[in-house]
Amino acid sequence: MIASFTRLGNQALDRDEKLKAALYFRGAEFFVPESNAQKQELRHRFLSLNNAYYGITDDQKYRIPYNSGYLSAYRFTPPSPKGTIVVCNGFDGYIEEFMRMLLVLKDAGYDTIAFDGPGQGTVLEECSMPMIPEWEKPVHTLLDYFKLNDVTLIGLSLGGCLALRAAAYEKRVKRVIAFDVLADFFEVLLRQMDDSLREKARYAVMHGRRLEINTAVDLMMKKSLVVEWGIRQGMHVMGSDSPYDFLRKTLSYNTAEVSPLITQDVLLLAGQDDHYVPVHQLTEQIAALTNVRSLTARMFTAKENAGNHCQLGNVGLAAEVVLNWIGQTAPVDGLEPARPISAIFSA
């Protein structure tokens, strides 16, 4: 698979198809272990070609000092922006993969800032910073750096969980969007297992059965290259030494405790056929947000070609919903618009 993606990338590059080449190299890099030097070469090819295709300049890129390393960020500012949007990524991705959407937000009139934090993209690979659940920390640093006091925070994929956590403790976030909702990461991971193993794994992790989990997962990894890659990538992202430690850390990526602390306007997006996040996490997240200023939930369906995770297949529709919602909730001439709590399910 790595060789196939690399070959396709080189062929696309020969045709001067920069974006296709970038995405093929990203596909190859995705499956290369972090210990393999080829990973860095493929990563740099992806980043340079992707940014070249979109015409990204050096003055649009930022390295924001954070702990012993930095946050990797981009800022796209239109003339006379009507507000500021901050976008964060999720699990095992690069914020650069969403460049087209970021530029759409900018073209819609918003000062758009996007970043990778601990455990993500460049910050993980160059600064060796594993992911943390306390997402308010990198958000706080970014808002201080750019001197921002009123932003809409969008979290993509697992970022939907991270963004809600950040909004609970960072009140300069005035509006928050889970794109998509992800209320319980541990459950999402267990959902990828066979039914016969799911409850056994849950019990073993919850009761501290380290040896049992590590032995079982090691056996699964020997039988499946996909499982082996997934577990090793998860350990890399979380900075874990074993499968058990990785799974234990995912327990902290849960919005149940922080949801009552969220007092802002909230938009929750979900896909009816999401193969990662079960649909019931949307209704559970709605119920947990007991103190929000306003709440809108939007379920996307297969009929809209948007029922997949993060609306892959019709991201444009999701972007339209996001922009319309921001336009309705953001202040106009200093006045805060009143918004009812609503749940919108498309037929």
N, C-alpha and C positions, 0 to 999 in steps of 0.2 A: 504493500500500500504506500509506504514512504517513497519507494523508488518510482511507483506509478505517478504519484502526485508531483514528484520532482521532475520527472520527464515531461509531464503535461505543462508544468510551469515553464520549463525551458523552451518548449515548442511555442507556447503563447508569447514568450518574450521574443522569439525569432520573428513573430508576426507583429511585434510592437504592440501587443495587447497587454498593457501594463496591469490593469485591474485583474484580469483573468490570471495572469502570471502571479500576481501578489497572492490571490486567494488559493491558488494551487500550492504555492510555497507555504502558506499558512496551514493548509491541510496536511502537508508533509510534516511540518514542524510540530503540529498537534500530537502526532504519534511517536515522535522521537523522544526517548528518555532524557531527562535533564542531565544525566551524566555523559551523554554523547555530545562531542564538540560540534557535530553537524547541526544540532539544535540552534545554536547561536547564529551560525551562517544562514540558515533558513529563516530565522526570525528577522535578521537584519534585511534580508532580501524582501521579505513580506512588507516590513515597515517602510523601507525606502521606496519601493514600487507603489505601494498603496498611497503614500503621501504625495508622490510625484504625480500620480493620476489625478488626485483631487486638487493639485496645485497648492499644497500646504507650504507655507513659508516659515522660516526660522522664528520670526517674531510672533507667530501664532502658537509656538510650542513653549512650554514652561516646565522647569524642574523646581518644584516647591520643597524647600527643606523640611524634612520630617524625620524625627528621631535620628537614626544613624544613616539615613539615606534621603530619599526624596519621593514626592508624589509626581507622577508623570501626567501632565495636563495640557489641554489645548483651549484656546479662547478665540471665539469668532464673534466679532462685534459689528453689527450693521450700523448705518447712520441713524441717529436718534432712536435707540432701542426703547421698546415699550415695556421692558422687564428683563429679568435675568433668570435663566434656566441653568441648573447644574445637573449634569448627568453622570451617574456612576455605573460601573460594570457589575458583572456577577462572578460566577465561578468559571475558572479555566478559560478566560477569554481576554481579548485586547480591546480597549476602547476604540482603537483604530478601525475595528471591524464595523463600527456603527457610524463611520464618517459621513456617509450619505445622509443619514437621518439627522446628524448634527448640523449639517449645512442646510437642510430643510428648515430646521428650527431657526437658524440664523436668518434665512431668507424670509421667514415669516415675521421678522422684525425683533427677534429676541437676542440679547447678549447671551451667547451660549458657551458654557464652560463644561468641559468633560474631563474626567480624570480616572486613572487607575490608582487604586490604593493598595494597602498591604494584601499580598496573596494574589495580585492581579497583574497580568501583562508585564510591562517593563519593570515595574516595582518589584515583582517577584523574581524575575530573571536577572536583573542587574543589581538589585539591592538586597536580594535574598531575604525579603521580609515576608513571613507567612501571613495568612489571613487572620483577622481578629474580628470578633463579633461586635466590639465597641466602635461602631462605625461613626459615631459622633466625633471621635478623635480626629480622623483625617478630614472630615467635613469641617470641623472647627478650624483646623489649620488652614484649609483652603479659603474659607470665608474671611479669616483674618488676613491672609496674604493679599487677597484682592479687595479687601475693605468693603465687604458686602453685608447688608443688613436685611435684605428682603429678597428671598430667592424661592423659586420652585425647584424642588429636588426630585429627579426622576431616577429610579433604580431599575436596572434591566436584569431580568431573570432572578438569580439569587440576590441581586441588587434590590429587588422589591422588598425583601426581608431587611436588608441592610439599611435601606433608605428610611423605612418606618422606624427602625431602631434609632437612627440619627435624629429624626424629627422629634422623637420623644424627649431628647435631651438638648437639642440645639434649636432654640426658638427663633433664630434668624431664618430658619426654614419656615416659610409662611404657608406653603402648599407642598404636598408630597404625593408622588404618583408611584404606585407599585406596578411595574410594567414587565412582568406580570406579578400577581400576588404569589407569595411563597411564605406561608406562615410557619412551616415546620420542615426544616431541611432533612432532619433525621428520617422522617416519614417518607420524604421524597426518595431518599437513597434506598430505604427498605422496599419501596414499591418496585424497584428494579429486580428484586429477587423473586424466586418462585414462591408461591403461596405456602408450600410446605416448610420453607426455610424462614419466612418472614417473622413469624411470631417467636420462633426459637432464637433468632438473631436478636430481636428486640429484648427478650428476656435476658439473654446472656450479656448484652451490653449494659442494660439497666442494672444488673446485679454484679457487675465487675468481674465477669468470667473471662479474663484476659486470654489465658492459654486456650480455652475452648474456642474463642473467636479467632485468634490468630491461626490455630491449627486448621479450622474449617475454611477460613478465607485462603490460606496458603494452598489448600487442596483445590479450591475453586480456581485459583490463579493458574495452577498447573494444567488445568483442563481447558482454560479459555484465555486466549491472548487479549481479548477485549476486556475481560474481568481483570486480568493482570495489569493492563494499561490503566484502567479506571481507578483501581486501588492505589497504584503507585503515583498516579497523578494527584489523587486526593491527598495522599500523604505529603506530597511535595507542596501542594497549595497550603495545607494546614500546618506544615512544619512538624509532622508526626513521625515517630520512629517505627510504628507498627500499625497494622490494620485496625487493631482494637483502639489505639490512641486516636486514630483518624475518626473512627465512628463516634467515640466518646466526645470529641471536640464538636462534632456536628450537632450535638444536643443543645449547644449554646445558641444555635442559629434558629431561634424560635421567637415569635412575636407576642406570645401570650402575656408575658409579664409586663412588657413595655407598652402594649396597646392602650391601656387606660391612661397613660401619660401623654398621649398624642392629643393635642388640642387644636390642630390646624385643619385646613381644608384638605380632604383626602380623596384621591381617585384610585380605585382598584380596578385593574384590568385582568381578565382571565380568558383562557381558551377552553371551549367546551370539550375538545378532544386532546388536551395537553397530555402528552405521553410521559411527562415528568411529574407535574403537580396535579394531584387529584382535585376534582371540582369542588369537593366539600371544603377544601381549605379556603375557598372564597367566602362561603357562607359563615364559616367559623371566624374568619377575619372580620367580616362585617359585624358580627355579634360582639367581638372583643373591643371594637372601637367605640367605647361608651361615652367619651368626652370630647369628641371631635367637633370642630365648628360646623363642618358640613361633610357629607359622605356621599360619593357617587360610585357605583359599581357598574362595570360594563362587561358582560359576557359576550365573547365573539364566537361565532358558529362556523360550521363547515359550509353552510350555504353562502357565507360571506367570504369563503376561502381564507378565513382568519382564525379557525378553531385550534390551530397548533400553538405550541409553546412560543410565547412572545409574538404571536400573530404572524409567524413566518408563512408566507403565501400571500399576505395582504397587509404588510407593515404600513403601507400608505393610509389604509383605513384607520389603523390604530393611531397614527400620527395626527390624522384629522380630528379624531376624538380628543386626543391630548390637547391639541391647540385650541379647539373649541372650549374645552373645559377651563383651560388657563384663562382664556379671554373672558369667561363668565365669572371666574372667582377672583381674578387679580383686581386690585384697587383701580378705580377710575376717578381722576381728579381728586385724589385723597379720600374718597368715600369707599368704604368696604361694602361690597354688594352682599345682600342677604341671600343665603342659599339654604334650601331645605335638604333634609337627609333623603336620598333617593337611591334606588337600586334599579338599574336599567338592564333588562335581559332582552337581547335581540331575538326575534322569532326566526 
